[in-house]
């Protein structure tokens, strides 16, 4: 096929396609090709066939500058000569202006390094343009996009060009088409080594969300819930309480890596998820905010086993195993690093042993007067003077000779699982790291925040059916936690 057989020119100046453009079958013509063809018809003595253009017709076109096959052409169709949207799909390499400047089709070219067959889609005026190109066009992507209609720029001439495919990093680029000519969008994609599409399939990812994530998403009804609105929270890493504009809640059963993968699917071209009314395929930053964008991963990048969550989001519901594997950025741009969380573990024990681990007093014993405690009989909380940051999240507090399990603590207040059996006033107390009977061959403390290295002392005793010689030793606790092993010697 040639340009002469692919188009017709009517007596009223309508330049129209003979057949619809089919990507992969037809080749696009340059705007210079259109000008040269029209001018070639315009110098004919008389027209023939379906191209009603000759020397008696008005001049059909002009270029902004001399003909140049290496420079994109800004072509103006003069007088009544015009193309329509369908015919514009046949052209590239420049722009076409018509109807005294009221209509403009601007050239768009994609530059950059893309994974083979990366999808390309275009957002204009809040919606996707219906594709009339192939994703395989990415290596040499050149089309025309309508920028002005009826004398008015469409969305001020702005478009955004996207490439988002699950399993690849994301890319997008804002372009303004108002000037005509040929405008470029710089895109770059790469395979995302943190996404396992065989295990975390699109169907699995979709199952992590409700069908549409809006401002009323309810944690517990999906594995990842998002809510929008101010929340001031302290991550505990020394940055203090900071403002966040949204909350991502994990249900406690998924890793931060799986959450990252599911959200990367949710912002891909094929996603059906919406974020507070924003379709995932065009989600860029937390709705309503103007943060610097993470183009490659809109909800934050994943590297070195850690999720660097995008700005403004508060993350909660993280599994204990991931307590160090994420980082946040507050609404005001402060980087928030979670405190180092550790555990102490004692191994080579049985379910009939009793294990006690506490801070070593430096003189061969347990530091059993580490704190002073006050509380009233029947109270469900106690006030602990000087409570250390490396106190286990839950466990046991021993006041004098009395043992009280607790469920949590904050500041200087320890919340008990029961109530005090008596009143205490500045009574000596300590909080063991482990104080109980194992359920298997090892026993761990609850999670605790690492503050500094210290020495712990542990005791393992069993005087029951398989008695052992009481075992006692020390262990070093560092930013990696601490562990000790029981030496079991039968006690006849």
C-alpha positions in Angstrom: 0.0 0.0 0.0 1.1 3.6 -0.6 -0.1 6.9 0.8 -1.9 7.5 -2.5 -4.1 4.4 -2.0 -4.5 4.6 1.8 -6.3 8.0 1.7 -8.8 10.0 -0.2 -9.4 13.7 -0.6 -13.0 14.9 -1.0 -14.1 18.0 -2.9 -14.7 19.7 0.5 -11.2 19.0 1.7 -11.8 15.9 3.9 -8.7 13.8 4.0 -9.8 10.3 5.1 -8.4 6.9 5.5 -9.6 4.1 3.2 -9.3 1.5 5.9 -8.8 1.7 9.7 -5.2 1.7 10.9 -4.2 -1.7 12.1 -1.0 -1.7 14.3 1.5 -4.4 13.2 -0.1 -4.5 9.7 0.1 -0.9 8.5 3.1 1.5 8.8 2.5 5.1 9.9 3.3 7.9 7.6 5.2 11.0 8.7 3.5 14.4 8.6 6.0 15.4 6.0 4.7 12.5 3.8 1.2 13.9 4.1 2.4 17.4 3.1 4.4 16.1 0.1 1.5 13.9 -1.1 -1.0 16.8 -0.8 1.4 19.2 -2.7 2.0 16.6 -5.3 -1.7 16.3 -5.9 -2.1 20.1 -5.9 0.2 20.6 -8.9 -1.8 18.2 -11.1 -3.6 19.8 -14.1 -6.8 18.0 -13.0 -7.7 15.4 -10.4 -8.5 11.8 -11.1 -10.1 9.1 -9.0 -11.0 9.8 -5.4 -8.4 12.5 -4.7 -10.2 15.6 -5.6 -7.3 18.0 -5.4 -5.5 19.7 -8.3 -4.1 23.0 -9.5 -7.6 24.6 -9.3 -7.9 23.8 -5.6 -6.8 26.0 -2.7 -3.4 25.3 -1.3 -3.8 22.3 1.0 -0.9 22.6 3.4 2.2 24.4 4.6 5.2 23.5 6.8 6.7 25.5 9.6 10.1 25.6 8.0 11.7 23.9 5.1 11.1 20.2 4.2 13.5 18.1 6.3 13.2 14.3 6.7 15.3 14.4 9.9 13.4 17.1 11.8 9.8 16.6 13.0 7.4 18.6 10.8 4.8 21.1 12.1 2.2 20.8 9.3 -0.7 23.1 8.9 -3.6 22.0 6.7 -5.0 25.2 5.1 -8.4 26.4 4.1 -10.9 23.6 4.5 -8.5 20.7 4.3 -8.7 18.4 7.4 -8.2 15.0 8.9 -10.3 13.3 11.6 -9.3 11.4 14.7 -9.3 8.0 12.9 -7.1 9.3 10.1 -4.7 10.9 12.5 -3.8 7.4 13.7 -2.0 6.8 10.4 0.6 9.6 11.1 3.6 10.3 13.2 6.8 12.5 13.3 5.5 15.9 13.8 2.1 17.7 14.3 -1.0 18.6 12.2 -2.9 21.8 12.8 -6.1 22.6 11.0 -9.3 24.6 11.0 -7.5 27.9 11.4 -5.6 26.5 14.4 -8.8 25.3 16.2 -7.7 21.6 16.0 -4.2 20.3 16.8 -2.8 16.8 16.7 0.7 16.8 18.3 3.4 14.2 17.8 4.4 12.0 20.8 7.6 10.0 20.9 8.8 7.7 23.7 12.5 7.7 24.7 14.3 5.6 27.2 15.1 2.0 28.0 12.1 -0.3 28.3 11.7 -4.1 28.9 10.6 -5.7 25.7 6.9 -5.3 25.0 6.4 -3.0 28.0 2.9 -1.6 27.8 2.4 2.0 27.0 -0.8 3.8 27.8 -1.7 7.5 27.9 -3.9 9.4 30.4 -5.6 12.5 29.1 -8.1 14.6 31.0 -8.5 11.9 33.7 -9.1 8.9 31.4 -7.1 6.5 29.3 -6.9 7.2 25.5 -8.2 4.1 23.7 -5.1 2.4 22.3 -4.4 2.5 18.6 -0.9 1.3 19.0 0.9 -1.9 20.1 3.0 -2.3 23.2 5.7 -3.7 20.9 5.9 -0.1 19.4 7.8 0.8 22.6 11.2 0.7 20.9 10.2 3.3 18.3 7.0 4.7 19.6 5.7 7.7 17.5 2.0 8.6 17.2 -0.2 11.7 17.1 -2.4 12.7 20.0 -5.2 15.2 19.8 -4.2 18.2 21.9 -6.8 20.9 20.8 -10.4 20.6 19.7 -12.8 23.4 18.7 -10.3 26.0 19.7 -9.8 24.7 23.2 -6.8 22.8 24.5 -7.8 19.4 26.0 -6.8 19.6 29.7 -4.4 22.5 28.9 -2.6 20.2 26.5 -1.4 17.9 29.3 -1.1 14.2 29.1 0.8 11.5 31.1 2.4 8.6 29.4 2.6 5.4 31.5 4.3 2.0 31.4 3.2 -0.2 34.2 3.3 -4.0 34.0 3.2 -6.3 37.0 6.6 -7.9 37.4 8.4 -4.7 36.1 9.2 -1.4 37.7 6.8 1.4 36.9 7.4 4.5 34.8 5.4 7.6 33.8 6.2 11.0 32.3 4.1 14.2 32.0 4.0 15.9 28.6 2.5 19.1 27.4 1.3 19.0 23.7 0.2 22.6 23.4 3.2 23.7 21.3 2.7 21.1 18.6 5.6 19.7 16.8 6.8 16.4 18.4 7.1 16.1 22.1 9.0 13.3 24.0 8.1 11.2 27.0 11.1 9.6 28.8 10.2 6.2 30.2 12.4 3.5 31.8 11.3 0.1 33.0 13.2 -2.9 34.3 12.3 -6.4 35.6 11.5 -6.2 39.3 13.5 -9.0 41.0 11.4 -8.5 44.1 8.2 -9.7 42.4 7.6 -13.4 42.1 4.7 -13.5 39.6 4.6 -17.4 39.8 3.6 -17.3 43.5 2.2 -13.8 43.9 0.0 -14.1 40.8 -2.4 -11.3 39.8 -5.2 -13.3 41.2 -3.5 -13.8 44.6 -2.6 -10.1 44.7 -6.2 -9.1 44.0 -7.4 -11.3 46.8 -5.4 -9.2 49.3 -7.8 -6.3 48.7 -11.4 -5.4 48.8 -12.8 -4.7 45.3 -12.3 -1.0 45.7 -10.2 0.6 48.4 -11.8 3.8 49.6 -11.8 5.9 52.7 -13.9 3.4 54.6 -11.8 0.3 54.0 -12.1 -1.9 57.1 -9.0 -3.7 58.5 -9.8 -7.3 58.9 -11.9 -7.7 55.8 -8.8 -7.9 53.6 -5.1 -8.6 54.0 -4.2 -5.0 53.1 -6.5 -2.2 54.1 -5.9 1.5 53.3 -7.5 4.4 55.2 -7.1 8.1 54.5 -6.8 10.9 57.0 -4.5 12.3 59.6 -2.8 10.1 62.1 0.0 11.1 64.5 2.2 8.1 65.5 5.5 7.3 67.0 7.4 4.5 65.4 9.7 4.2 68.4 13.0 4.7 66.6 13.7 8.0 68.3 12.0 10.3 65.8 9.0 11.1 68.1 5.3 11.3 67.2 4.9 12.4 63.6 2.0 13.2 61.3 0.9 10.8 58.5 -1.9 11.3 56.0 -2.9 7.7 55.5 -2.6 4.3 57.0 -1.7 0.9 55.5 -2.9 -1.9 57.7 -1.6 -5.4 57.2 -3.6 -8.2 58.8 -0.5 -9.7 60.5 -0.4 -12.8 58.3 1.5 -11.4 55.3 5.1 -10.2 55.0 6.1 -6.7 53.9 7.5 -8.3 50.7 4.1 -9.8 49.9 2.4 -6.4 50.7 4.9 -4.7 48.3 4.2 -7.2 45.5 0.4 -6.9 45.9 0.6 -3.1 45.8 2.8 -3.2 42.7 0.1 -5.3 41.0 -2.6 -2.8 42.2 -0.9 0.1 40.4 -0.3 -1.9 37.2 -2.2 -1.3 33.9 -4.3 -4.4 34.5 -5.4 -3.5 38.0 -9.0 -3.0 38.9 -8.2 -1.5 42.3 -9.1 2.1 43.2 -7.4 4.1 45.9 -9.9 6.6 47.4 -11.4 7.1 44.0 -8.1 7.1 42.1 -7.7 4.1 39.7 -4.6 2.1 40.6 -3.3 2.3 37.0 -2.8 6.0 37.5 -2.0 6.2 41.2 1.1 8.3 41.9 1.1 9.6 45.5 -1.1 9.4 48.5 -4.4 11.0 47.3 -4.6 14.7 48.0 -0.9 15.2 48.6 2.0 16.7 46.5 4.9 14.6 47.7 7.9 13.9 45.5 7.0 10.8 43.5 8.5 7.3 43.6 8.0 6.7 39.9 9.4 3.2 39.8 7.3 2.0 42.8 4.4 4.4 43.8 3.9 2.8 47.2 7.7 2.7 47.9 10.6 0.6 46.7 11.8 -2.7 48.0 15.6 -3.3 48.3 17.9 -5.4 50.5 15.0 -7.1 52.1 13.4 -3.8 53.3 10.3 -1.9 52.1 10.9 1.8 51.9 7.3 2.9 52.2 6.3 6.0 50.2 5.9 9.3 52.0 2.9 10.0 54.1 1.8 6.5 54.9 1.7 5.0 58.4 2.2 1.2 58.4 0.7 -1.1 61.0 0.0 -4.8 61.4 3.6 -5.8 60.5 4.6 -9.3 61.5 7.2 -9.6 64.2 9.6 -11.2 61.8 9.5 -8.0 59.7 9.9 -5.6 62.6 13.2 -4.3 61.1 12.2 -4.7 57.4 10.6 -1.4 56.6 11.1 2.4 56.8 8.6 5.2 56.7 8.6 8.9 55.7 6.3 11.2 57.6 4.0 13.9 56.0 6.7 16.5 56.8 9.5 14.4 55.2 11.2 12.9 58.3 12.6 9.5 57.7 11.3 7.1 60.3 13.3 4.0 61.2 11.8 1.3 63.4 13.7 0.4 66.5 15.8 -2.7 66.4 13.6 -5.5 67.8 15.3 -8.5 69.3 14.4 -11.6 71.3 16.3 -13.8 73.8 16.1 -17.6 73.3 17.1 -20.5 75.6 17.6 -23.9 73.9 17.9 -27.5 74.8 15.0 -27.4 77.2 11.9 -29.6 77.8 8.3 -29.0 78.6 8.9 -29.9 82.3 11.7 -27.3 82.8 11.3 -23.9 84.4 13.3 -21.1 82.8 14.1 -17.7 84.2 16.2 -15.1 82.4 16.9 -11.7 83.7 19.5 -9.0 83.7 22.8 -10.1 85.4 23.7 -8.1 88.5 27.5 -8.3 87.9 28.1 -10.2 91.1 27.0 -13.7 90.1 23.2 -13.2 90.6 20.0 -11.8 89.0 19.3 -8.1 89.3 16.1 -8.5 91.2 15.8 -4.9 92.5 16.1 -3.2 89.1 13.0 -1.0 89.6 10.7 0.4 92.3 7.0 -0.1 91.8 3.8 1.5 93.1 0.3 0.3 92.8 -2.9 -0.3 94.7 -4.5 -3.6 95.5 -7.0 -4.6 92.8 -5.4 -2.3 90.2 -4.8 -3.5 86.7 -1.7 -1.4 86.1 1.4 -0.6 88.0 3.8 2.4 87.7 7.4 1.4 87.3 10.0 4.0 88.0 12.8 4.1 85.3 11.3 1.4 83.1 13.9 0.5 80.4 13.2 0.7 76.6 14.4 -3.0 76.3 11.6 -4.3 78.4 9.8 -7.2 76.6 6.5 -6.2 75.0 4.7 -8.7 77.3 5.7 -11.1 80.0 6.0 -11.1 83.8 6.8 -8.5 86.4 8.0 -9.7 89.8 7.4 -7.4 92.7 9.2 -8.7 95.8 8.2 -12.4 95.8 5.0 -11.8 93.8 4.7 -12.8 90.2 2.3 -10.9 87.8 1.9 -11.5 84.1 1.5 -8.4 82.0 0.1 -7.8 78.4 1.8 -4.5 77.5 3.6 -1.4 78.7 3.9 2.2 77.7 6.0 4.9 79.3 6.2 3.9 82.9 2.9 2.0 83.0 2.7 -1.8 82.9 -0.7 -3.2 82.1 -1.4 -6.5 83.9 -3.4 -9.4 82.6 -5.0 -9.6 86.1 -4.9 -7.3 89.1 -2.6 -6.6 92.1 -3.2 -8.8 95.1 -1.9 -6.2 97.5 -0.8 -2.5 97.6 2.9 -1.7 96.8 4.7 1.6 97.5 8.2 2.0 96.1 8.6 -1.8 96.3 11.7 -3.4 94.7 10.9 -5.2 91.4 12.3 -6.6 88.2 11.0 -7.8 84.9 12.5 -11.0 83.6 13.0 -11.5 79.9 11.7 -15.1 80.2 9.8 -16.4 83.2 7.9 -19.7 82.5 7.7 -23.2 81.2 8.7 -24.0 77.5 6.2 -25.5 75.1 8.9 -27.2 73.1 12.7 -27.6 73.0 13.3 -23.9 73.2 11.7 -20.8 74.7 11.8 -17.2 73.6 11.2 -13.8 75.2 8.6 -11.5 73.6 9.9 -8.9 71.2 11.9 -6.2 72.8 13.6 -3.0 71.6 17.4 -3.1 71.6 19.0 -0.2 73.4 22.6 -1.3 74.2 24.6 -4.5 74.8 24.2 -6.2 78.2 24.7 -9.5 80.0 21.7 -11.6 81.0 21.7 -14.5 83.5 19.6 -17.6 82.9 18.5 -20.5 85.2 17.0 -23.8 84.1 15.6 -26.1 86.7 13.7 -29.4 86.6 13.2 -31.5 89.8 10.3 -33.6 88.4 10.1 -36.9 86.6 13.4 -36.4 84.7 15.3 -34.2 87.1 18.5 -32.3 86.1 21.2 -30.6 88.0 20.1 -27.0 88.2 21.8 -25.1 85.4 22.8 -21.5 85.4 24.9 -19.4 83.1 25.1 -16.0 81.4 24.7 -14.9 77.8 25.5 -11.7 75.9 22.6 -9.7 74.4 23.5 -7.6 71.4 21.6 -6.0 68.5 21.2 -9.5 67.2 19.5 -10.6 70.4 20.8 -13.3 72.7 20.8 -17.1 73.0 21.9 -19.6 75.6 22.0 -23.4 75.6 21.1 -25.6 78.6 23.5 -28.2 79.7 21.4 -31.1 80.9 23.0 -33.3 83.6 20.8 -35.9 85.1 20.3 -35.4 88.9 20.0 -38.8 90.5 
